[in-house]
Amino acid sequence: MVLQTYEKNNFFYGVFIFNFNSFEKINIYAMNFEFFIAKRIISAKESKSISSSIVKIAIASIVLGLAIMIVSVAIIDGFKKAIREKVSGFSSHILISNFDSNESLESKPISKSPALYSTIKKIKGVKHIQAFAVKGGLIKTDDDIHGVIVKGIDSNYDLSFFKSKISDGYVFTVNDSCKTDKIIVSRYIASKLKLKVNQKIKIYFIQDQFRVYPFTISGIYETGLEEFDKDYVFADIAYIQKLNNWNKNQVGGIEVLADDFNDIGKISDEIYYSTSYNLSVKTIKELYPQIFDWLELQNVNVTIIIILMISVAVINMISALLILIMERNSMIGVLKSLGLRNRSLRNVFLYNAFYIILKGLAFGNIFGILICLIQQKFAIITLPQESYYISSVPISLNFVPILLLNIGTILVCMIALILPTYVVKYISPIKVLRFN
């Protein structure tokens, strides 16, 4: 029996085992020689070596860096999603109003004609259409007075957002055939005026003369968006129409909800070019630029965190790789004396680096996703709602950003590690073997 090896272009091209008694080839094994050496280095048990400790530090830096990047991206995505949902709950995604309103609180009416609704519904990406009207008023109690914006809603209004934000009571329903005197107020207004569910209140409307309408509080909501909570109460649109002497088809504006928030710009343009010239069409980003500009600034923070974490991981990986090469100079000298090229030796250590990176990424993904799931489930980390609009750190786990973080970390680290491997070129086999 004999074992023969064949090397071609510095690769372990094959291992052939022959049985001379039967002159038959028993088996063939093919393996990348560079990978074979790298695998032996990885599997070597050298817990007392210097490189072992450095490698562990490098792995730990990748684990910690990736976990921080995953958590950061999940928090920013969750934060942006939570704020968008809250603002959209008040104002939908696209607002259609009279072009002559000049952004005043009480806009001129538009007609919610079947033709207009039909035109909007034909546009791809439109999820829901609803009418509304607003009117300024005053809620007066025995002890206090507070200015509010009464938002009138019709029977087609999507109240799912407010149903999820009700802290006490319930959300009333609107019937087109008869008016309801029910309203919902915010926790902010209820606390300031000491209001309770089922309490009867009066809202004063100032026009040519004072008009007073009695209402009954059906529910108290809390969204955390103070600039909205401190102003808005919701009532039947029929009251606003009566106050303004409008007919049932006249409304203050029409709100459009989109299937995908990212498509609202395109849908807004299509609505604008498909409807009458006297209608103004604006997206929620145009209505509240200060909020969405602030949200976009959060992307800068995440970018800085990602750059810092990858930089730390790269520096640690370079240190670990250089120490690993220096510690294996005897092996490098022997392999060079046997004819192995510098390129193959560099690949051996790049395989080692790739293994270290993969190991770090595996534990980093587990650690980062676990932190996100714990926060998502138990909301351990809280926030001051008056400053951040939400009471706890939001989490939105998405597979695509996590995958991109992993791929990006591998690419950046491997590209950065190509240069340090050139150290093997300057290791002389004669010097190494002489002193060993």
ABEGO torsion letter per residue (X at the ends): XBBBBBBBGGBBABBBBBBAAAGBBABBBBBBAAAAAAAAAAABBBAABAAAAAAAAAAAAAAAAAAAAAAAAAAAAAAAAAAAAAAAAAAEABBBBBAAAGGBABBBBBBBBAAAAAAAAABBGBABBBBBBBBBBBBBBAABBBBBBBBBBBAABBAAAAAAABABEBBBBBBAABBBABBBBBAAAAAAAGBBBGBBBBBBBBBABBBBBBBBBABBBBAGBAAAAAABBBBBAAAAAAAAGBBAABBABBBBBBABAAAAAAAAAAAAAABBAABBBBBAAAABAAAAAAAAAAAAAAAAAAAAAAAAAAAAAAAAAAAAAAAAAAAAAAAAAAGBBAAAAAAAAAAAAAAAAAAAAAAAAAAAAAAAAAAAAAGABBBBAAAAGBABBBBBBBAAAAAAAAAAAAAAAAAAAAAAAAAAAABBAAAAAAAX
